[in-house]
Amino acid sequence: MTFNDEWAELKSEAQDRQPAQMRLNAAAPDPGGSGSGTKADLVVHQDDLGKVGSEAFRVHGELQKKADIAGAGVSKGGAGSTAQAAAELKGRNFGAGDELYTTLEVWSTQVKTVLQMCAHISNHLDYSKKMHANDEAEIVASLKRRDGSAVSVSEISKYVK
């Protein structure tokens, strides 16, 4: 038996032992669903988007107030208490002064990044909520006849085939 024959046999045996295959073109059945064997649809409710956007906005505000160590205890010269401590340590020839400056700089950069992320999430979800509402109104309008009555499912099915 050649290597290729043996390799093909081993692959075949391994495939036979696998209980399930991965499918990328279908969703998994709804485990707690209706029992009809239907697959769950992706559903996002406007309230959910609003809650996430509001929470991101709240986190942004709280973080902006409480995480600003660079601006805490600002002196007349505009330096915060952490920068003042770093300057004092550096002035007395302590190496920790430069390290404290570096820590302050890294912290400030990371806080700004998180603030930007929260703002982006909040703004994007507000935009998404508005756009989905507009899309929903357009779909509803397109599924009505001129007299305002709903288009039947059988009529819609003609376009899907």
Disulfide bonds with the S-S distance in Angstrom:
none
